[in-house]
Amino acid sequence: MCVSYWRTRSQVTLLNFMITQEGLADQLLGVVVAQEMPELEEQRQQLVGCGLRAARTCGSLALSTLCAYACLCQSSVHKEQL
């Protein structure tokens, strides 16, 4: 994997650890699972990645929809219909 991925992951992990007790528990559980059941940890990482991609896609679609609506509101055709 690229260096920026690991740098970002370590920053997010550090932030997660610093913010909540639950974050620390999740990190410790992840370490244990990675040692005891590496295939399960790999599956978890894939699911997290899928969730992040889905959230990014959703945000992109929402932004596109808002931009299209803003253009529609500014068009003279729409104003004439009102």
KOLFI-213455 format. One line per field, with one value per residue (C-alpha): chain; x, y, z; residue in one letter; residue number from 1. Coordinates in nm, 3 decimals. Example, Ala and Ser with C-alpha at 12.3 -4.5 7.8 and 13.67 -1.06 7.14 Angstrom:
2
unit <- (A,A)
xx <- (1.230,1.367)
yy <- (-0.450,-0.106)
zz <- (0.780,0.714)
code <- (a,s)
pos <- (1,2)
This chain:
82
unit <- (A,A,A,A,A,A,A,A,A,A,A,A,A,A,A,A,A,A,A,A,A,A,A,A,A,A,A,A,A,A,A,A,A,A,A,A,A,A,A,A,A,A,A,A,A,A,A,A,A,A,A,A,A,A,A,A,A,A,A,A,A,A,A,A,A,A,A,A,A,A,A,A,A,A,A,A,A,A,A,A,A,A)
xx <- (0.000,0.110,0.280,-0.002,-0.250,-0.044,0.022,-0.350,-0.439,-0.194,-0.326,-0.686,-0.589,-0.411,-0.706,-0.948,-0.737,-0.717,-1.087,-1.281,-1.250,-1.454,-1.194,-0.922,-1.129,-1.187,-0.816,-0.720,-0.983,-0.852,-0.499,-0.617,-0.833,-0.549,-0.323,-0.574,-0.785,-0.610,-0.870,-1.145,-0.944,-0.890,-1.264,-1.331,-1.089,-1.261,-1.601,-1.474,-1.335,-1.669,-1.847,-1.610,-1.652,-2.032,-2.027,-1.804,-2.036,-2.341,-2.183,-2.087,-2.440,-2.591,-2.361,-2.445,-2.816,-2.787,-2.588,-2.846,-3.127,-2.946,-2.904,-3.270,-3.374,-3.167,-3.293,-3.541,-3.757,-3.820,-3.899,-4.155,-4.330,-4.376)
yy <- (0.000,0.356,0.559,0.814,0.535,0.425,0.781,0.860,0.536,0.606,0.960,0.838,0.563,0.810,1.048,0.765,0.663,1.016,1.100,0.823,0.524,0.333,0.416,0.268,-0.047,-0.080,-0.042,-0.303,-0.542,-0.489,-0.575,-0.894,-0.999,-0.930,-1.161,-1.436,-1.432,-1.239,-1.338,-1.181,-0.861,-0.852,-0.890,-0.608,-0.380,-0.457,-0.377,-0.051,0.038,-0.041,0.178,0.466,0.436,0.426,0.737,0.918,0.822,0.932,1.268,1.314,1.233,1.472,1.751,1.683,1.689,2.018,2.174,2.060,2.199,2.531,2.559,2.477,2.744,3.004,2.921,3.155,2.862,2.763,3.123,3.150,2.835,2.986)
zz <- (0.000,-0.049,0.220,0.243,0.329,0.628,0.739,0.723,0.897,1.178,1.219,1.231,1.474,1.698,1.685,1.759,2.059,2.192,2.164,2.337,2.565,2.308,2.044,2.262,2.318,1.941,1.874,2.131,2.001,1.648,1.757,1.930,1.636,1.391,1.593,1.662,1.345,1.066,0.804,1.016,1.055,0.676,0.623,0.872,0.689,0.360,0.510,0.655,0.311,0.147,0.402,0.337,-0.040,0.000,0.220,-0.031,-0.317,-0.120,-0.045,-0.408,-0.524,-0.268,-0.384,-0.750,-0.668,-0.480,-0.765,-1.019,-0.804,-0.763,-1.139,-1.188,-0.940,-1.120,-1.467,-1.627,-1.741,-1.381,-1.283,-1.562,-1.443,-1.096)
code <- (m,c,v,s,y,w,r,t,r,s,q,v,t,l,l,n,f,m,i,t,q,e,g,l,a,d,q,l,l,g,v,v,v,a,q,e,m,p,e,l,e,e,q,r,q,q,l,v,g,c,g,l,r,a,a,r,t,c,g,s,l,a,l,s,t,l,c,a,y,a,c,l,c,q,s,s,v,h,k,e,q,l)
pos <- (1,2,3,4,5,6,7,8,9,10,11,12,13,14,15,16,17,18,19,20,21,22,23,24,25,26,27,28,29,30,31,32,33,34,35,36,37,38,39,40,41,42,43,44,45,46,47,48,49,50,51,52,53,54,55,56,57,58,59,60,61,62,63,64,65,66,67,68,69,70,71,72,73,74,75,76,77,78,79,80,81,82)
